[in-house]
Amino acid sequence: MLLFRAAVLLLLLAAGVSFALFVGTGEPRYKQFGLRTLKWLLIAAGCFFAVLILERIA
């Protein structure tokens, strides 16, 4: 559980920094990296909530 929380927090931080770099520099590679990171953030958050639901059921 702690691993999921840490992964979600780090992915959120990485996406935020990447989008801030894109706004600051205008380079599209930061935007692409931010979108990929955001995709994995949503996947990790989905797994986190799936584990929470499975804990409630069991």
Helices and strands as residue ranges (DSSP letters): H 2-25, H 28-57
